Amino acid sequence: MTPDFTLNDPLIIADRTFTSRLMIGTGKYKDMEETRQAIETSGAEIVTLAVRRTNIGQNPNEPNLLDVISPEKYCILPNTAFCYTAEEAVRTCRLARELLGGHDLVKLEVLGDEKTLYPNVTETLKAAEILINDGFKVMVYTSDDPLIAKRLEDMGCVAVMPLGAPIGSGLGISNPHNIKLILENAQVPIIVDAGVGTPSDATLAMELGCAGVLMNSAVAHAQQPVLMAQAMRKAVECGREGYLAGRMPRKAYASASSPIEGTIS
């Protein structure tokens, strides 16, 4: 029987423990049923949603996403997508807390412009400080700058989420060296957020030592989203196991896989 390493390798964020290291978004699917199927197939336990674009009770006459992703089954992670100032982000998190009965775990993202969707680091730092002081547990989307990542951790963010590449681009991890630098100094989970396009991208993130991967477009925009959700689940598990196993050292020259001593001449 193959041992299940995930049982002894939980992901801990703030005061919560998770088995799955894949986190998934809820946008861009063709309908609610596809959303439900993809998320269920992914095995994700943390499901993120854009409060400003998703009905979670603020519009009682419209379909409620929480009917598909029940808070009793998933850890709902409200995010501040489409916020461009610290004030907008803080207001959005407070609205989510009210709608979700005091829920305090949030994903903070403050964007710089509509073209690149790159994080506005100055506004992100400002919003993070306000939210932490207001009792929120903040998982924060940011650039892949190691100094900014460490500063956000030192402020009290419970997880730091550097981008792999711009949101929705599918370009993969553009700068793995920066991700490695962030990981070297981190004492909180580092989760690649944005840019993943293929299962191999997710595997690379995990092989680098990241605690998890968050994605949406890579699954929702696939030709078969439910099948891609399954592939991403396996990719994250595979990458984590590969990281824990420890890769062989790189060598400049060939090395025989079988011992050469005692060979028959």
Disulfide bonds with the S-S distance in Angstrom:
none
